[in-house]
Amino acid sequence: MQTLTVDLGDRSYPIHIGPGLLDRAELVAPHLAQKRAMVVTNTTVAPLYLARLTAALEGAGVAVANVVLPDGEAYKNWETLNLVFDALLAGRAERKTTLIALGGGVIGDMTGFAAACYQRGVPFVQIPTTLLSQVDSSVGGKTGINHPLGKNMIGAFYQPKVVLADTDTLKTLPARELSAGLAEVIKYGLIRDAAFLAWLEANMTKLRALDPAAITHAIHRSCEIKAQVVAEDEREGGLRAILNLGHTFGHAIESGMGYGTWLHGEAVAAGMVLAAMASQRLGWLDAADVARTRAIVRAAGLPDAAPELPFETWLEYMGHDKKVEGGRLRFVLLKKLGEAVITGDVSEAVLREILTR
């Protein structure tokens, strides 16, 4: 097991990474305000891991209830969130009852948002079971749900007490979901660590084969980069926005195509290629840099081209992006591979050129 810390003063918390952690109740129990918890999971993950986690917690003297939600991005909404509140109220959950998210990014985001809202805030724990959630959504405290007009537009910043990334859970992950997670791993190399990007290029075959040493290193380095950025800018006042490379385009793809049609990581991958193309138009990257970005995206089994959407549709959905400021679109682009920049200087002509090719 490897452990690192998200440094947020008295709200700091550990991220544990390694195999067999679902059985390690002693890693969770010290973070429970009382020996009572509710596990939030979904119909896909519950048959795989709910009984195992429950048995481990009960063995540590924790009373465990659960709520099982439908699986998929299409259910990341108010109606599904209310199922969590229904279960909490029916079970007379108290202010010290801890919510435990067992699943991917959708479950983690909704559980965190429910925890932020229920009785104005109860503790929660992240146990991510997908690569994407282990390297990105479980760390940093962004929680929320989708709206038909925009992804993750309703939510709260709310930090977990501990993150448990059991690498064994990736063995049951479909290949498409694994690739989707690799998109966020690639993102970290593109925005902040050129050496890590080169390592990913050299080790992509091992990562897709779930080589234990390679996947653990990729998760650890990704979490390390995100933890550093979050510690510097928890509420995205500036620097933290670089974590959204490809996301302005990607969220528009997800919204425009219908939630769940493209996986989040697939949309982000195509979005990162679009960001590289925009960076080239602004004179920051050259053709070889764009080709390199495309190549690593393809090597991860991800799409390197966006779907065809009307230009007005792109503008509509990008206009709901959280980085919009004073009515002006702002993008995360690349000054060079390994260095991100936030800019509002992308003209409509440049957007039209890269989005209608």
C-alpha positions as CSV (number, residue, x, y, z in Angstrom):
1,M,0.0,0.0,0.0
2,Q,1.1,3.6,-0.8
3,T,-0.3,6.6,1.1
4,L,-0.3,10.3,0.3
5,T,-2.1,13.2,1.9
6,V,-4.3,16.0,0.5
7,D,-3.0,18.9,2.6
8,L,-5.9,21.1,3.7
9,G,-5.0,22.0,7.2
10,D,-7.4,20.5,9.7
11,R,-9.4,19.0,6.8
12,S,-6.4,17.1,5.4
13,Y,-7.1,13.5,4.5
14,P,-5.1,10.4,3.4
15,I,-5.4,8.6,0.0
16,H,-4.5,4.9,0.4
17,I,-3.6,3.0,-2.9
18,G,-3.0,-0.7,-3.2
19,P,-4.5,-4.2,-3.5
20,G,-6.9,-5.7,-1.0
21,L,-8.0,-2.5,0.7
22,L,-11.7,-3.3,0.7
23,D,-10.9,-5.8,3.5
24,R,-8.9,-3.2,5.5
25,A,-11.6,-1.8,7.7
26,E,-8.9,-0.4,10.1
27,L,-8.2,2.2,7.3
28,V,-11.8,3.5,7.5
29,A,-12.9,3.0,11.1
30,P,-10.7,5.7,12.6
31,H,-12.4,8.3,10.3
32,L,-16.0,7.4,11.3
33,A,-17.6,9.9,13.7
34,Q,-19.7,7.1,15.1
35,K,-19.8,3.3,14.5
36,R,-22.6,3.8,11.9
37,A,-22.4,4.1,8.1
38,M,-24.5,4.0,5.0
39,V,-22.8,2.6,1.8
40,V,-24.0,4.2,-1.4
41,T,-23.3,2.1,-4.5
42,N,-25.0,1.0,-7.7
43,T,-26.5,-2.0,-9.4
44,T,-23.2,-2.9,-11.1
45,V,-20.8,-2.6,-8.2
46,A,-23.1,-3.9,-5.4
47,P,-23.0,-7.6,-6.6
48,L,-19.2,-7.4,-6.8
49,Y,-18.1,-5.6,-3.7
50,L,-20.9,-4.6,-1.3
51,A,-21.0,-7.8,0.7
52,R,-17.3,-7.8,1.1
53,L,-17.0,-4.2,2.3
54,T,-20.0,-4.7,4.6
55,A,-18.5,-7.8,6.2
56,A,-15.2,-5.9,6.8
57,L,-16.9,-3.0,8.4
58,E,-19.2,-5.1,10.5
59,G,-16.2,-7.0,11.7
60,A,-14.8,-3.7,13.0
61,G,-18.1,-3.1,14.9
62,V,-19.7,-0.7,12.4
63,A,-23.4,-0.9,11.8
64,V,-23.9,-0.8,8.1
65,A,-26.9,0.1,5.9
66,N,-26.9,0.6,2.2
67,V,-28.7,2.1,-0.8
68,V,-28.2,0.8,-4.3
69,L,-28.7,3.2,-7.1
70,P,-29.2,2.6,-10.9
71,D,-25.9,2.7,-12.8
72,G,-24.9,5.3,-15.3
73,E,-24.3,8.9,-16.0
74,A,-27.9,9.3,-17.1
75,Y,-28.9,8.8,-13.5
76,K,-26.7,11.5,-12.0
77,N,-29.6,13.8,-11.3
78,W,-32.0,15.1,-8.6
79,E,-34.4,12.1,-8.8
80,T,-31.6,9.6,-8.1
81,L,-30.1,11.8,-5.4
82,N,-33.4,11.8,-3.6
83,L,-33.2,8.0,-3.3
84,V,-30.1,8.6,-1.0
85,F,-32.0,11.1,1.1
86,D,-35.0,8.7,1.3
87,A,-32.7,6.0,2.6
88,L,-31.0,8.3,5.1
89,L,-34.3,9.6,6.5
90,A,-36.0,6.2,6.6
91,G,-33.0,4.8,8.4
92,R,-33.0,7.8,10.8
93,A,-29.4,8.6,9.9
94,E,-27.8,11.2,12.2
95,R,-25.4,14.0,11.7
96,K,-22.5,11.7,12.7
97,T,-23.6,8.9,10.3
98,T,-20.9,8.5,7.6
99,L,-21.8,8.0,4.0
100,I,-19.4,5.7,2.1
101,A,-19.2,6.0,-1.7
102,L,-18.5,2.6,-3.3
103,G,-18.3,2.9,-7.0
104,G,-17.1,5.1,-9.8
105,G,-17.3,8.9,-10.4
106,V,-21.0,9.1,-10.6
107,I,-21.5,7.4,-7.2
108,G,-18.7,9.4,-5.6
109,D,-20.0,12.7,-6.9
110,M,-23.6,12.0,-5.8
111,T,-22.6,10.6,-2.4
112,G,-20.4,13.6,-1.7
113,F,-23.2,16.0,-2.7
114,A,-25.7,14.1,-0.5
115,A,-23.3,14.2,2.4
116,A,-22.8,18.0,1.9
117,C,-26.6,18.5,2.0
118,Y,-28.0,16.0,4.5
119,Q,-28.5,17.8,7.8
120,R,-26.2,20.5,6.3
121,G,-23.3,18.2,6.3
122,V,-22.3,14.7,7.4
123,P,-19.0,12.9,7.0
124,F,-18.2,10.8,3.9
125,V,-15.6,8.4,2.7
126,Q,-14.6,7.7,-0.9
127,I,-13.9,4.1,-2.0
128,P,-13.5,4.5,-5.8
129,T,-13.7,1.3,-7.9
130,T,-12.9,2.7,-11.4
131,L,-9.6,4.0,-12.6
132,L,-11.2,7.4,-13.5
133,S,-12.5,7.8,-10.0
134,Q,-9.3,6.6,-8.3
135,V,-7.1,9.1,-10.2
136,D,-9.5,12.1,-10.4
137,S,-13.1,12.4,-9.1
138,S,-12.6,10.8,-5.6
139,V,-9.8,13.4,-4.8
140,G,-10.3,17.1,-4.2
141,G,-13.9,17.4,-2.9
142,K,-15.8,18.3,-6.1
143,T,-19.3,16.8,-5.8
144,G,-22.5,17.3,-7.7
145,I,-25.1,16.2,-10.2
146,N,-25.8,17.0,-13.9
147,H,-28.5,19.3,-15.4
148,P,-29.9,18.8,-18.9
149,L,-28.1,22.0,-19.9
150,G,-24.8,21.3,-18.3
151,K,-22.7,18.7,-16.6
152,N,-21.8,19.0,-12.9
153,M,-23.4,22.5,-12.8
154,I,-25.2,21.8,-9.4
155,G,-23.0,20.7,-6.5
156,A,-20.7,21.6,-3.7
157,F,-17.0,21.5,-2.6
158,Y,-17.0,18.9,0.1
159,Q,-14.0,16.9,1.1
160,P,-14.0,13.2,2.1
161,K,-12.4,12.0,5.4
162,V,-10.3,9.3,3.6
163,V,-9.9,7.8,0.1
164,L,-9.4,4.1,-0.3
165,A,-8.3,3.1,-3.9
166,D,-8.3,-0.7,-4.0
167,T,-6.4,-1.5,-7.2
168,D,-7.9,-5.0,-7.3
169,T,-11.3,-3.6,-8.2
170,L,-9.9,-2.6,-11.6
171,K,-9.8,-6.3,-12.5
172,T,-13.5,-6.3,-13.0
173,L,-13.5,-3.0,-15.0
174,P,-14.6,-3.3,-18.7
175,A,-11.8,-2.3,-21.1
176,R,-13.7,0.7,-22.3
177,E,-14.0,2.0,-18.7
178,L,-10.3,1.4,-18.1
179,S,-9.5,3.4,-21.2
180,A,-11.8,6.2,-20.0
181,G,-9.8,6.4,-16.8
182,L,-6.5,6.6,-18.7
183,A,-7.8,9.8,-20.2
184,E,-7.5,11.6,-16.9
185,V,-4.1,10.0,-16.2
186,I,-2.9,11.4,-19.5
187,K,-4.3,14.8,-18.6
188,Y,-1.9,15.0,-15.6
189,G,1.1,14.5,-17.8
190,L,-0.1,17.1,-20.3
191,I,-0.8,19.8,-17.8
192,R,2.0,19.5,-15.2
193,D,4.5,16.7,-15.8
194,A,6.2,16.1,-19.2
195,A,8.4,13.3,-17.7
196,F,5.2,11.5,-16.5
197,L,3.7,12.0,-20.0
198,A,6.8,10.3,-21.5
199,W,6.5,7.5,-18.9
200,L,2.9,7.0,-19.9
201,E,3.8,6.7,-23.6
202,A,6.4,4.1,-22.8
203,N,4.2,2.1,-20.5
204,M,0.7,2.3,-22.0
205,T,0.6,-1.4,-23.0
206,K,1.4,-2.3,-19.4
207,L,-1.3,0.0,-18.1
208,R,-4.0,-1.4,-20.3
209,A,-2.9,-4.9,-19.2
210,L,-3.2,-3.7,-15.5
211,D,0.4,-4.5,-14.7
212,P,0.4,-4.0,-10.9
213,A,3.5,-1.9,-10.6
214,A,2.6,0.3,-13.6
215,I,-1.0,0.9,-12.6
216,T,-0.1,1.7,-9.0
217,H,2.6,4.2,-10.1
218,A,0.1,5.9,-12.5
219,I,-2.6,6.2,-9.8
220,H,-0.1,7.5,-7.2
221,R,1.5,10.1,-9.5
222,S,-2.0,11.2,-10.7
223,C,-3.3,11.6,-7.2
224,E,0.0,13.3,-6.2
225,I,-0.4,16.0,-8.9
226,K,-4.1,16.5,-8.1
227,A,-3.4,16.8,-4.3
228,Q,-0.8,19.4,-4.9
229,V,-3.1,21.5,-7.1
230,V,-6.1,21.1,-4.7
231,A,-3.9,22.1,-1.7
232,E,-2.9,25.3,-3.6
233,D,-6.5,26.2,-4.8
234,E,-9.2,24.1,-3.2
235,R,-12.2,26.0,-4.6
236,E,-10.9,26.7,-8.1
237,G,-10.2,30.4,-7.8
238,G,-7.4,30.1,-10.4
239,L,-4.8,27.3,-10.6
240,R,-7.2,24.4,-10.0
241,A,-8.9,25.1,-13.3
242,I,-5.9,23.5,-15.1
243,L,-7.3,20.1,-14.0
244,N,-10.1,20.8,-16.6
245,L,-7.9,20.3,-19.6
246,G,-10.3,19.0,-22.3
247,H,-13.3,19.3,-20.1
248,T,-14.9,22.4,-21.6
249,F,-15.1,20.5,-25.0
250,G,-15.7,17.2,-23.3
251,H,-18.6,18.3,-21.2
252,A,-20.2,19.8,-24.3
253,I,-19.8,16.4,-26.0
254,E,-21.4,14.6,-23.1
255,S,-24.3,17.1,-22.9
256,G,-24.8,17.4,-26.7
257,M,-24.7,13.6,-27.3
258,G,-26.9,12.7,-24.3
259,Y,-25.4,11.7,-20.9
260,G,-23.9,8.2,-21.1
261,T,-23.5,8.0,-24.9
262,W,-19.9,9.0,-24.6
263,L,-18.1,8.1,-21.3
264,H,-16.7,11.0,-19.5
265,G,-13.1,9.9,-20.2
266,E,-13.8,9.4,-23.9
267,A,-15.2,13.0,-24.1
268,V,-12.3,14.4,-22.2
269,A,-9.8,12.6,-24.5
270,A,-11.4,14.1,-27.6
271,G,-11.5,17.4,-25.8
272,M,-7.8,17.3,-25.0
273,V,-7.0,16.8,-28.7
274,L,-9.2,19.8,-29.5
275,A,-7.4,21.8,-26.8
276,A,-4.0,20.8,-28.3
277,M,-5.3,22.0,-31.8
278,A,-6.4,25.3,-30.3
279,S,-3.0,25.6,-28.6
280,Q,-1.4,25.1,-32.0
281,R,-3.5,27.8,-33.5
282,L,-2.4,30.2,-30.8
283,G,1.3,29.4,-31.6
284,W,2.1,27.5,-28.4
285,L,2.3,23.9,-29.7
286,D,3.6,22.7,-33.1
287,A,2.2,20.0,-35.3
288,A,4.4,17.3,-33.7
289,D,3.0,18.1,-30.3
290,V,-0.6,17.7,-31.5
291,A,0.4,14.5,-33.2
292,R,1.9,13.2,-30.0
293,T,-1.2,14.1,-28.1
294,R,-3.3,12.2,-30.6
295,A,-1.0,9.3,-30.5
296,I,-1.1,8.7,-26.7
297,V,-4.9,9.2,-26.7
298,R,-5.2,6.5,-29.4
299,A,-2.7,4.2,-27.6
300,A,-5.0,4.3,-24.6
301,G,-7.9,3.1,-26.7
302,L,-9.6,6.5,-26.7
303,P,-11.2,8.6,-29.5
304,D,-8.9,11.3,-30.9
305,A,-11.7,13.1,-32.8
306,A,-14.9,14.7,-31.5
307,P,-18.4,13.8,-32.8
308,E,-20.1,16.0,-35.3
309,L,-22.3,18.6,-33.5
310,P,-23.6,21.8,-35.0
311,F,-21.3,24.7,-34.1
312,E,-24.2,26.5,-32.4
313,T,-24.7,23.4,-30.2
314,W,-21.0,23.5,-29.2
315,L,-21.4,27.2,-28.2
316,E,-24.6,26.6,-26.3
317,Y,-23.2,23.8,-24.1
318,M,-19.7,25.4,-23.7
319,G,-21.5,28.6,-22.6
320,H,-22.7,26.7,-19.5
321,D,-19.1,25.8,-18.5
322,K,-18.1,26.8,-15.0
323,K,-15.0,28.7,-16.2
324,V,-17.2,31.2,-18.1
325,E,-16.4,34.6,-16.7
326,G,-18.2,37.8,-17.6
327,G,-19.9,35.9,-20.3
328,R,-16.6,35.0,-21.9
329,L,-15.5,31.5,-22.6
330,R,-12.2,30.5,-20.9
331,F,-10.3,27.4,-21.9
332,V,-7.5,25.3,-20.4
333,L,-4.8,25.1,-23.2
334,L,-1.2,24.1,-23.4
335,K,1.8,26.4,-23.5
336,K,3.8,23.3,-24.1
337,L,3.4,19.6,-23.3
338,G,3.6,19.5,-19.5
339,E,2.5,23.1,-18.9
340,A,-1.2,24.3,-18.9
341,V,-2.5,27.8,-19.2
342,I,-6.0,29.3,-18.7
343,T,-7.0,31.7,-21.4
344,G,-10.0,33.6,-22.7
345,D,-8.2,34.5,-26.0
346,V,-9.7,31.8,-28.2
347,S,-11.6,33.5,-31.0
348,E,-14.8,32.2,-32.4
349,A,-13.0,31.8,-35.7
350,V,-10.5,29.4,-34.1
351,L,-13.3,27.5,-32.4
352,R,-15.2,27.2,-35.6
353,E,-12.1,26.0,-37.5
354,I,-11.3,23.2,-35.0
355,L,-14.9,22.2,-34.2
356,T,-16.1,21.9,-37.8
357,R,-13.2,20.1,-39.4
